Amino acid sequence: MDANPRMRRRTRAAIALCAAGSPSAHAAGVLDTPSDIAWVAMSAALVFFMQAGFALLEGGMARAKNATNVIMKNYADMCYGALAFWLLGYGLMFGANHSGWIGTSDFAPDLANGRSAVFFIFQIMFAATAATIVSGAVAERMRFWPYVIGSMLVTGLIYPVFGAWVWGSFERGDGWLKQLGFIDFAGSTVVHSIGGWSALAAVIVLGPRLGRFAPSGAARDIPGHNLPLMALGVFILWLGWFGFNGGSTLAATADIGLIAVNTHLAGCLGFIGANAAQRVLNRPVLMTTAINGAVAGLVAITAGCATMSPPFALLTGFVAGGLMILATDAMARLKLDDMVGAVPVHAVGGVWGTFAAGLFYRGDLFDPSRIIVQLIGIGTAFAWAFPMAYAVFWTLSRTIGLRADSRHEQRGLDISEHYEIGYPEFQRDLTHAGKE
Amino acid sequence: MTVADAAFERRKAAILIGLRAALDETAAQSALDLWAHAYGPTRPLAIVDFVADLERLQALPPKRSGAVRLALYQALIQHDAPKARVAAPSPPAIEPAAAAVEPPPVAVPPAASDRPAMAIFRALTMSLRIGIDASGPAAQREFAIALARAGTVARVKPADLLLVWFASQSWAALADADDARLADTLHAIYVAAAETLGPVQADRLLSRAVSEAQALPESRLFPPSRLL
């Protein structure tokens, strides 16, 4: 029982924030005490650590000859993405938003006070997460520098514009989707679907890896080089998710407990849902698929983790795990080569989670008007992110070139793009002695 | 003896050398009879089909068949080439199946074939060929089609690729090739292998080919990695 009046005040504020479906600091009662600041700063660190999770997950799923390249792209998302978000993205997303469409202030912000600074550092980690979803999908055949440009455009433009509609702004004005009542507490759509749709566009423009599909059209497995690394990556992601969702309260409130519980349960049921789908489809229970199911569960609960009761969080996670498998099959049938399953996990998981947040809204289950708003938000995310990302990657492909040369695919992108290899003891004989 | 008879006898002797390298004397003679009657007059270089028949008739395990194929290719390269350059090769038909049946016999000047780069290239190619042949006739057909396409990817004329691949003694197409062109050709073979067998299997074959090539004395002068 919460007998502390101050805590009650902030809890009410956080619940109001959840009802608004936004982690922005616009509502009163957030980021205004030292404990709020400490909690959000710690959450930012946890979200930062998710980059390590993505790096291990994607690096482990890649072949040894591409592991370094994949991890370099994760770093690039964080570093170049941070620059793009600071220069442009933050202003577009959280600047004064009187029209409801776009922020028009706070570009390259000075961040003179601690409140805005901690808000900024938390948001910059989110932006990097959206961008890094793409790196896993396009792994093993996309050149590094074009990827960097694409990543900067995702973090500096595609992600923040949609973010402005849902979470904008920091102080003045609300995005149009936020005004409609769209619920996406921590970013199933804003972060994950936007990243997932961008990944889909990149995958279509790039084409599949050499030999990924047999002449008959059947998809061939290209196993990752280090599955334990991949599993560790998902554990780290899962840990970071407590900060991703929990920190989105922007206040040290008791609501964090429910958010953490829902996050964890959905992740667990995502794993179980994937297992169940594998059994129903009479397939082996693969670890690689099962832990992707867990990530899909985590993605799905991100929208409704603050507004859903635990039984519905369980259901949301379970369905996400199964949907991820069906979406992976659909991708293979369409001959779309997504190395880590970014589209099934993040785009499809995000769509389902955002829909579920409307369906299972606590105290107002299955409200048709809320469900319609959720569908509008889901459709808008696709309509914005996919064509924009397609245009970006298509233009890069036609100008500076996006796809690595097939010789570089043979050698591996570690040596061809970075002139170093991840496992020199084992790979030296199979790679060229130097660059061309 | 006509020129054709001389060529037949030379090729038959090369086949026997190859068979003896991989089989005991009785089995080698029996296999030579099969080649002389069923293949020699019409399809002397259809090694894949010949070894497939041999595998069935002599109940050879697949690994042994691979060794027989390799020995035959090596024997043909070493002992079936005339000492002087013959007419320049006419480009083979792009239709891979036709190329597989009967490639034009063309020789390479010994000086060119003796280059360390060429020796390493030949060893890598032969090893890849054994791996692809072991995948069965369907894979071989798919590979031929993929190889014709891969020439574009690797900036190698498809005709040259098919010539090198299907007429293993016909290195003349690459007689004047520099190291970069050899590397392009090998890469085209890798691309076709990846399309046919999958990238994982292609990597394994290439890895094995490199290991085998590294065992050659020429690898000290020309490491296989220079062609990768």
Interface residues (C-beta under 8 A of the other chain):
Chain A: R63 R209 L210 G211 R212 A214 P215 R220 D221 I222 P223 S406 R407 Q410 R411 R428 D429 L430 T431 H432 A433
Chain B: E142 I145 A146 V153 A154 H187 Y190 V191 A194 E195 T196 L197 G198 P199 V200 A202 D203 L206 S207 V210 S211 Q214 P223 P224 S225 R226 L228
